[in-house]
Amino acid sequence: MLLLIIAAAVIWRLYLWSRAPHDAPTRSVALSLLSAGLSYPVAMPGGTTGIDTVAGHGTAKLVQNVLLLLTVYFLMCFYLYSADGYAARRRARWEAAVVAAVTAAIILAAVSVPHEALAGSFSTADMTIPQVAFFYTGAGLYLMYALGAAGRWSARYARMSRRPHATGLWMTAIGLGAMAAACAVRAVFVAVRWSGGSVPHQLTASVAVGLVVSSLLFVAGITYSGVRARITATRLWLRRRRDHRRLIPLWQLLIEVYPENELRPASRGLWDRWRARGVHRRYHRRIVECRDGLVDISPYLVRGEDGTGLLDLDPTQLARRLRSAATMIKNGVPAPGQAVALAVPQEDDRNADVRQLIAVSEALRLTA
């Protein structure tokens, strides 16, 4: 489940990056999530065994930590590039030098000890070996520094933002802060074990679980606003597809008598029927076609009246008159009056206008 969530977040952010390839903040978030996503398969038993078998014991641990360092570095770059200033870009280059130095240091520590020394997990590693203790301490302290800085920036932007962005930023800030705290606790564990002490397994396991939970909260936070926007867009897409179908009876009646009102579609491809842009375009086109048809057919509904009474007709009555008017037009009867407004909602709102058209269309379907 964790891998599926992270994979979905990575794919989504890579898609956004492809839409804006020159946007530095978008690129930074995509690379941060990509690094984090790659680190999880490496850390899993199957991934660790495979890499260690090919490259030697301890290689998977080294690769995982380097990917985590890149994750938090690119995350810091997101905030730095968001500032959009020369000082921010200079700070990003300085941070790149720092992470490169830390990466080089832990690589030197890893290759200076037997491969078996890093083959186990954090809880089983022999911290009395200075290189092993330095490996975990160096990586952990940099993670704590970078995560803490990113968490502070997230909280700062959250206070300046409005929902739903503020909600996502607060989730991100809490997740980052929790991860930084967990890294600090693990650094204390390393110091205790390096000095010859021991740490209860339950405590180490609890911190590990906290890291996983805070990582999920972080991923959920940075994708929250985008996912919520997608959900809202999907709901609108579904509603407009449904309304487009519900307008069929009214649209068919009007297009049969006024075929010239049918607007030419921009595309007839099968994929366009499901794309959001195609659905919205057909939805608005059908509304325009229905409104144009009602204007053209309205003179046949007047019947010697001034036309004001037509606004008081309920959808069922209006549907019956529309069928009679359509029959008159097909029989070649000239228009007995002038055009008037039909099916006008009381509210001056596009959604209310659509609801009124749908009500007439549903009445036509029921009185067929």
N, C-alpha and C positions, 0 to 999 in steps of 0.2 A: 504494500500500500504506500509506504514511504517513497519507494522508487517511482511508482506511478505518479504520485503527486509532483515529485521533483521533475520527472520527465515531461509532464504536461506544462509545468512552469517554464522549463527550458525551451520547449518547442514554441510556446507562446512568445517568449521574449526574443527568440531568434527570428520569428516571423516579424515582430515589430522592428527589429534591427534591419531586416531586409527591406522594410518599407521606408526606413530613414537611415541608409548606410553611412551617412556622414555626420550623424548626430552623436556626439561623444558620450553624453549621459546614457542614451539608449544602448550604445555599444558596450559601455561599462557594465550595465546591469546584465546584459545578455552574456558577456564573458564571465561575470561573477557567478551567475547561475549555471553556466556551462561547466565551469571549474568545479562547483559544488556537486553538480550532477555526476561528473566523472569520478569524483572522489568516493562516492558511496559504493558503486560496484567494486572499486578497488579494495575497499575496506571489508566487503563481504567475504565470507569464508571461501567461496568458489573463486572469486577474483584474486584474493590473496594467494591461494594455493597455485593458481595458474601462473601468476606473475613470478612468484618465488621459484617455481619449478623452472621457468625459462631463464630468469635473470639472476637467480640466487636468493637465498633467504634474506629477508629484511628489505628487499627492493620494494615490495608492495607498501610497506610502512613508510618508506622514504617518499615514494610517489604520492601516496595519500596526503602526507603532510605538506609537500610542495604544492599540491592542488589546493589545499586549504589556505595556504599562504596567498596564492593567487586569487582565491575567492574573496578574501577580505581586502586585498589590495585593490582589485577592480571595484569592489563595493565603495571603498574610500574615493576612488576616482569618480564614481558617479556623483557624489556630493561635491567634490572639488570642481568638476566640469560644470556642474549645475550653477556654480557661482559665476561662470562665464567671464573670467577676468584673467589678465596676464599673471597676477599673483597666484591664482588658483592653478593655472597650467604649470607654473614653476614649482608649486608645492607638489603637484602630481609627479613631476619628474624627480623631485627629491625623494618622494615616497617610493618611487620605482627603484632608486638606488638603495634605499633602506631594505626593501624586501629582497632585492638581489643579494645584498650582503648577508641577510639572515639565511636565505636559501643556500648560499655558498657555504655558510658556517655549518649548517646542519648536515649538508652533504659531506663535508670533510669529517664531521663527527661520525657519520654513518659508515664511511669507507675506512675509517681508522680502527674499527673494531671487527671482530669476527662476525660474519653474516648472521649467525645464530643469535647474537645478542639482541637484535631487533626483530627477530622472527615472531616473538609472542605479542601479546597485547600490552596495553599500558599497565594493567593490573599485575601482569606476570613478569614484566621486564625487570632486569637486575639494575636497579638505580645506583648501586654502589660502584658501578663502572662509570668513571667520570664522563666519558664520551656519551654514554647512554643518557645520563642525567642531563648533560648539556643539550643533547638532541631534543629531548622533551621540553626542557625549560626554555630553550631559545625559541622553538616553535610556539610554545604556549604563551610566552610573554608577548611575542609579536601579535598573536591572535587576540590576546586580551587588549593590547593597545589599539589595534585597528578596529576591533569590534566595539570597544568602548567609545572611540571617537565617532564612528558611524552611528552608534546609538544616540549620542548627544546631538548630532546633526539631525537625526530623524525626529527626535523630540522637539527640537527647535522649529523644524519645518511643520511638524504636526500642530504646534500652537499657532502657526501663521496660516494654516490651511482650513478649509471647510470640508464637510462631509461630501462624498465618501472618502476623499483623499486623506482627510485627517484620521479617519478610522484606520485605514491601511498603514499610515505612517506611525500611529501609536502602536499598532500590533508589531510593526517592524522594530520600533524603538525598544519595546519590552523584550522581544526575542533577542535582539542584539545585546541588550544589557544583561539578560540572563546567560547568554553564551559567554560574554566577557567575564561575568562572575564565576561561571563554571571553570573557565580557563585559569582564573586566579586561584581557585581552590585546588585545581590539579597541580599548579606550580608549587603550592604549599605541600601537597602530597609528595611531590618529587623531592623537595628539600628534606622532608621527614624521612623518607626512605633512603636518600643518599647518606644521611647522617647515621643510618643503621636502625632507625625506628621502623614501625609497621603501621599500616593503615587498614582498618577493618574492611573486609570485602564488601559488606553491605553499603558502606559509605562510598566506596569507589563506584559501585554499581548504581547508586542513587544519582551521583554526579553524571554518569554516562547517560542515564535515562533523561536527566534534566537537559543535557546537551541535545539529545534527539528531539525532545519536546520543543525546546527553544528554537531549534533549527526549523521545525515545521511551522512554528509561529512566524518566524522570519519570512519563510517562503510564502506563507499565506498573506502576510502583510504586504509584500511587494507586488503581489498579484491581485490583491483584493479589489482595487478600483477598476483594473482592467477586466477582471472576471465579472464584477457587478455590472459594468457597462455592457459586456457581452450578453449577460442574462437579460438586461433591459432591452437590448437590441433584438434578441431572439424572441422575447415576448411580443414586441412590436411587430416583428416579421410574421409571427404566427397569427396575430390578431388581424393584420392586414390581408393575409392570405385567406383567412376565414371570411372577412368582410367582402373581399373581392368575389368570393363564391356566392355569398348571400345576395349580392347585387345582380346576379345573373338574370332572374325573372324580369326585373325592371329594365335592365340593359337590353335584353333580347327583344322585348316589346317595342322599345324605342328605336333600336337599330333596324328592325324589320320595316318600319315605316319611314325612317330617315337614315338609310345606309350611308349617306355622305357624311354623317356625323362621326362615323367610326375613324378614329385617329390611326395613322399608320404606326405600327410598332417599331421601336428602334432596333430590335433584334428578335429573330424567331428561333434562335438556338435553344436546344433542350436545356443547357446549363443555365440560360437566362431565366428560366422558369423558377429556379431555386435560389439563384443569387439574390442577396438582399437588395441590391440596386434594382434588379429586374422586377422583383416583387413590389417594391415601393413605386416604381415607375408605372407598372400596370394598374396598381391600386389608384393612383392619382388620375391616370388616363381614364379609367372607368367612371370615376366621379365626374370628370369633365364631360364625358360622353353622355352620362345620365342627365346632368344639368342642362346641356345643350338640347337634348331631346325633349326635356320637359318644357323648355322655353318654346320650342317649335310646335309642340302638340297642344300647348295651353289654349290657343284660340278656339279649339274644338271643344273645350270644356266650359266655355263661358255661358253659352245657351241664353243669350239675351240679358245676362246679368252684367254688372260692372266689374266683376272679377274679384271683388273683395271677399265675397262669401266663400270662395274656393279655399282661402286660408283657414277656414274653420272646419273643413272636411277632415274627418278622421282617416287614417290610412286605408281602411277597408272601403269607405265611400269613394275615396280618390282612386283606388285601384279599379273599382267598377267603372268609373267614368273614363279612366285611361283606356280600358278595354273597348268601351264604346267609341271613343275617339279614334282608336287605332282602326276599328272596323270602318268608320266613316272615311278615313284617309285612304284605306285600301279600295273603297268603292268610288273614289274620285270626288268626294264631296268637298266643295271649296270651304276655306276657313270662314266661319261665321263671325269671328270677332278678332280682337287684337291680342297680342301676347301679354300674359300676366304671370305673376309669380305663383309657383306651386311648391307645396311641401317645404315651406320656409320654417325653420325652427324658431322658437322664441328666444333662445340664447344666440348671441353673435359669436359662434364658435365653430371651427371646422369639424370637430368631433360630433357636435350636436347636429350639424348639417348631414354628416354621414349617417348618424343614427336615424334621422328622419327619412333619408333615402332607403335605408335598410328596412324600416318599418313598412314603407309602401311596397318594396320588393317582396317582403314576406307576405303581405296581404295579397299581392298578385299570385304568389305561389299557392296560397291556401284557397284562393277563389278560382283557380284554374279549372 
